[in-house]
């Protein structure tokens, strides 16, 4: 069962949560998949999503790429969620560590996911620690970038229909990195 560890409410009423648990068990409107640009969902978060959600997620992903071409950092794709308890899977491409301009690319992937959720009329979304698995982005650094991107999006879009963003983290090392970044963020916010 997924456990909420921290909650931050913004003046607009939007909320950001840090959750430890399994992204594929989230009952939000959409979950974000840590995808590659060709949407081939074989390993990591992507593999888990397809195993739990069913082959239709890969089929829809392949059709998306055939129609639209490779997915970019700023413009994620989306599919229905198959057997997952959410409605959609947003497929975001994060940067591979060492390719250059990683912070900006990661922030763009997070912002693009939140924008797409808004465009779909969704009220809740759950994101993993994008790029921190096989793409090798340092967890602590990714945490700072991801938290800042969500905070900035909500600050710039206070009238957004998107009311809840959950950062759903699986392993203890990732949770610790995000909680540390969270403490730095909330300490800064308190002055």
N, C-alpha and C positions, 0 to 999 in steps of 0.2 A: 504494500500500500504506500502511495506517495505521501510524503510528509512535508508540510510547509515549514520552512526554517526561519524565514524572514519576510516581512511585508513592509512595503513603503507606499504610502498614499500620497498622491500629488494633489495640489490645490484644486485641480480640475475634477477630482474624484477618481481618476484613473489609478490603477494599482500595479505595482511590480512586486513579484514574489520570487524568492529562491526556494526551490523545492528539491528534495532528494527523492529519487525514485526512477521509475521506468517511463520514458516518454511515450511508449506505445500504450500505456494505460491511462493517459490523460483524457479527461472528458470535456475538454475545451472545444471550441469551434474548429480550430486547426492546430496541427502540430507542424513544426518546421523540420524538414529532413536535411541533414548535412550531406548534400549531394555533390556529384561531380558534374561538369558541364554537359556531358552526354547522357546524364540521368541513368547510368547503368548501376543499379542498386545491388551490389554484391556483398559488401562487408560493412562492418561497423554499424552506425545508426541506420543507414539506408537498408542494409541487409535485414536488420531486426524489424524495421517497418514493413518490408515486403513479406517476410516470414509470417508476421502476425496479421497483417492487413490483407494478404492474398495477392495472387499473380496479376490481378487487374491493375494494381498500382504500377507495376512495371510495364504492362501493356499500354496504359494511358501515358506513362512517361515517355515511352518509345515513340508513340504517336505524336506527342508534343514536340519532341526534338525533330521528328521528320517534317512536321509542319512549320515550326518556328526557328529551327536551327539550335545550336548549343546555347545553354542557359548562361547568362552573364551574372556578375556579382550584383549589380544594381537591379536586375529584373528577374526575379525567381519565377519558376513555373509552378503550376498547381495541378493536382489531380484529386479525384474523389478518394475517400479513405478506405474503401473496401470494408473489411471486418473490424477495423479499428473503431474505438468508441467516439472518435471525433468525426467531423463532417468532411474536412479537407486535409490534404498534406501539401504544404508549401515547400517546394524543393529549392533550397538556397545553396548557392555555390560560394563557399568560403575560400580564402587564399591558402595556398601551400606555403609553409614557412620557407623563406629564402628566395621567393620569386620577386621580391621587391614591393614596396608600398603596401605591406600586409595590413597595417592598422586601418588605412583608409578603405581597403578592399573589404575587410571584415565589417567595418562600420556600415559600408554600403550594402552588404548582404543582409545585415540585421534591419537596416532602415527599409530596404526593398521588401523584406518579408512583412514588416508592419504596414507599409503602404498597400501591399497586395491584400492583406487581411482587411484593411479599410475598404478597398475597392470591392471586395467580395461581400461587404456589409457584415463582417464578423465582429463579435464583441469580446472574444477571448482567444488567446494564442499561447502555445507553449513552445519554447525554443531550447535546443540543446546547446552545449558548449561548442559552437561551430568551429571547425578547423583544428581543434585540439587533439584529435585522434590521429589517424594515419597521416593527416596533413601537417602535423608537427608544430602547430602554433603553440608557444608556451602558454600554459593554462592561466597563470597569474596575469600575464599581459592581455590575453584574450578576455579575461573577466573584466578588466578595466575598460577595454574597448566596447564590449557588449553592453555592460551596464550603462556606460555613457551614451551609447547609441539609443538605447531604449529611453533613457531619461530625456535626451534631446528631442526625440520624436514626440514624446508626450508633452513636453514644454512647448514645442512648436505647433502642436495640433491638439489644443485643449478641448476642442469641440468634436474630436474624433469619436466615432461609434465604438472604437476599440477601447474597452474599459479595463482589461486585465491582460498583462503579459507575465507568463510564468517561465522562469529559467529552470528547466527540469534537468537535473544533473544526476548521473548514475553512480559514479565511484567516489570514494571518500577523498581522494587527492583533488579531484575537480571541485567537489563541494568546499573543501578547505580553501582552495584558491579563490573561489567566488565569495566566500564569506569574508575573507581578508580584504578583498577589493570592496565589498559591500561596506565594511567598517570604515574604510578610508573615505568612501563616498558619503556616507551618512555623517561622519565626523566633519567633513568639509561643509556639508549642507547646514550643520548646526553652528558653523562659524568657528 
